[in-house]
Amino acid sequence: MTELVHLALADGVATITLDSPHNKNALSQQLTSELLAHLEAAGSDDAARVVVVRSALDVFCSGADLSEATSVGMGVGAQRMVDVQRAIVANPKPIVARVAGPVRAGGIGIVAAADISLAAESSTYALTEVRLGLAAATISLTVLPRLTDRAAALTFLTGNAFDGTEAARLGLVTQAVPDADLDSTLDGILAALLKGVPQGLRETKKLLTRELLADIDARGTELAELSASLFGSPAAQEAMLAFLNRKKK
């Protein structure tokens, strides 16, 4: 089986790379399983002081794997999405998301869960769940705390796409920069983080994420069950199959 998520370590930085070209980094059970394993490995490796999550493709993440959702259901997949967000929030190392290209639906949960999300201005985002008879249930755990109530209502209810500049204005990402400056800006952020003593970084992150982690633990299972039930509903199954059929044409 071809690995869909890679882990590399260099100069104190663990880089986790999403690399599933056949479905544009959709959150399949295999991808989320590998992502969770690499997050755990990076978190427990003393040589890794900072973690970067990025994509090898021109798409960051296309959201849920709809082919999987219409065949085997989302009982496992929905809980995995909660687990991924928790693994990012609870990881003892600072996690930086390098965001380039489209980010859709569930992928936005990864962006929101990261401690720092650096985005290319041309990156695009859309919470498209409502257009498929779904709700952004599991990722609401991390996305809603980043947005104002008005921004949340606009993005969650319309499903409209917005770019990196708007994502930064709304609070979804930390900073948006010109595409050509993405990697040099990332290097600057990583250099600053590497100046931190591991104990200081770990304990500071605990302060920053305490309430978010408690909320994930309190409501994660409930929201995963809601998400799975919506994915399995006749309305959502019909909408997802219609979407997949349009993509094949």
N, C-alpha and C positions, 0 to 999 in steps of 0.2 A: 504494500500500500504506500503510495507516494505521500510524503510528509507535506502537510498544508501550512504548517507554522514552524518557523525556524528560530533557533536561539543562538546568538553569538555573543561572546564576551571579549571586550578589548578596553584596556585603560580604565577599568572601573565601571564601564557602561555595558549593561546587558541589553542587547537589542533583540526584540521579539518582532519578527516579520511575518505578516499575513501573506500567504502566497498560494491562493486557490483560484487560478485563472478560469477554470471551467465554469465557475458560478460567481465570479467577481467578488470573491471573499465573502460569500454568503455564510451565515452562521449555522453551518451544518453541525451535526453531532460530532463528526470527526474534527472539524476545525475548533469547535469550542473545547473539546476534550484535550486537544494538543495545546491550545492557548492556556487552559487552566494548568496543565502540567508544567509549561514553561514559566508561567507566573510564579508557581510554587518553587521551581528550581532557582529562579533568579532571586526570589525573596530569601531563600535559605543559604545562598552562596555568599560568603563573606567577601569574596573578590568583586562582587557586583555591588556597587554603591548607589547606582541610579539605573532605572529601567526605561527604555524607550519602546513604545509600541508604534509600529509603522506598517505600511503596505509595500510589497514589492511591485504592485501593479499601478495602473493609472486610475484605479478605483480604490478607495480606502475600504469600504464595506457596503455591500448592497442590501444588507438587512437579513431577515430570516430566509432560510432556504425553502422557498415555496414548493419546490418539487418534493422535498422531504415532508413538508407540512401536509401536502395533499395525498401522500402515500402512507407514511407511518405515523402521522399525527405529531403533535407538539407537546405531548406529556413530558418527555425528556427535555426537548429543546427549550421550552419555556423556563424550566427550573435551571437549566444550564445558563441561560441568560442572566438570571439572578446570581448564580454562582460566579460568573465571570465578573460582574460588577462588584460583587463582594470581594473577590480575590484582588481586584485592583485597589479598592478602597482600603482593605485590611492589610495589604502588602506592606511590610516594614520599610521598604525602599520608596523614595519618590518616583512616581511614574509619570512620564511625559509622553503624550500622544503627538506624533508628527502626522498631521492630517493634510493630505493632498488628494484631489479628485473628489468624486461623489461619495457622500455618506448618506445612507438611507435607513430609516426606521431603526431596527435594533442596533445597527452600527453606531448610532448616535449615543447609545448607552455607554459604549466604550469611551467615546470622546468626553462625555459628561463625567464619567467615573474617574478619569485620570486627574491627577493633582494639578498638572499643567497641560493644557492643550494648545499647541502652536499650529496655526492653520495657514495654508496658502490662501491668498485673497480669492483665487479662482475656485477654491473648493466649494462644493455645494451640499446642501442639507435639505432633507424633507422628511417629515413625520407622516408617511403615506398610509399609515394603518387604517385611517377612517375610510379611505377609498377602496379598501378590501373588506369592509365590514368588521374591522378589528379595532382595538384600542391600544395605545402605547402603554400597556399595563406594566410590564416588568421594568421597562426603562424609565418609567415615571419616577422610580425610586431615586435615580441620580439626575435625571434631566430637570424635573420640576424645581429642585433646590437651586439650580443655576439660573432660572428664568424668573422674571416678574410674573405676576398672575396674568397680566394683559398679554405679555409675550407668549406665555404658555397657551392661552386660549387661542390666539391667532395662529400659532404654528401647529398645535395639536388638532384643531378643528378644521382648518382649511387644507392641510397637507401640502400647501404651496412650498416651492423650493426657495431657498435664500442662499446667498453666497457667504464666503468667509468673513468679509467685512461686516456684514449684517450679523453673522453669528457672534462676532466679538462684541458688537454693540448690544446684543441681547444678553450677553453673559454666558452663552453656551461654550465658547472657546475663550482662552485667556488672551490671545493676541492673534491678529491676522496680519500677515506681511506679504509684500510682493513675492510672487512665486520664485523669482530668481534669488531672493534673500532667505528662503525658508531654511536651507541647511546651515548657512552661516549664523543665522539667528539661533537656531537650535544648538549649534556648537557653543554659542555664548551662554545660553541657559545651562547647558550641561557643565560648562566650566565653573559657573557660579555654584551650582549644586555640589560639585565635587569638592568645593572648598569647605563644605559643611562636614563636621565630625559625624560619623554614622549614628552615634547615640543621640546627638542633637537633632538630626534629621528624623530619626525614628520617633522620638518623643514629641517633636513638633507636629509630625504628621498625625499622631494619635490625637493631639489637641484639635487639629483641624477637622478630623473625620469622625470624631466621637459620636455626634448626633446622627450623622448620615449612616454610620455603621449600625447604630442601634435601631434605626428605622428599617434598614434592610433586614435585620434579624427579626424584627417584629412583624413585618408585613410581606416579606419576600415570598413565602410559601403561598399565601393568600392570592397575591398578584400573579404568581406563576400558574395557579389553578384557574384564575380568571382568564388569563391569556390562552391557556390550552383549551378551555371551553369555547372561547370565541373562535379560535382556529378550527375547531371541530364542528362549528355550527354550519347548517346548510347555506346560510347567506354568505359566509366567508369562503366556504369551499367552492361555491359557484363563482364568486368574484375572483378567487385565486386561479381557478382553472381557466377562466376567461382571459385573465392576464397572461398566464403561461402560453395559452394558445395564440394570443396576439404576438408574443415574442417569437414564436416559431415561424410565423408567416413572413 
